[in-house]
Amino acid sequence: MLDTAITATVEVKSEGKTGVEMEALTGVSVALLTIWDMVKSIEKDTTGNYPVTKLRDIRVLHKSKIER
């Protein structure tokens, strides 16, 4: 088993007055789900499960608001 990790980062900008946290979280989730889909055929065990690949620690690390 390989000891590896993948980090997905998304930057979102908006001119609207609403926050963009959901868009950022969706972007990261889609990126990680795409990777999951690409590796699942390699990892699938004899019971049809994926014992190694995990999606975790999806969170907003930084948010800044620039007033115009």
ABEGO torsion letter per residue (X at the ends): XBBBBBBBBBBBBBABABBAAAAAAAAAAAAAAAAAAAAAAAABBAAGBBAABBBBGBBBABBBBBBX
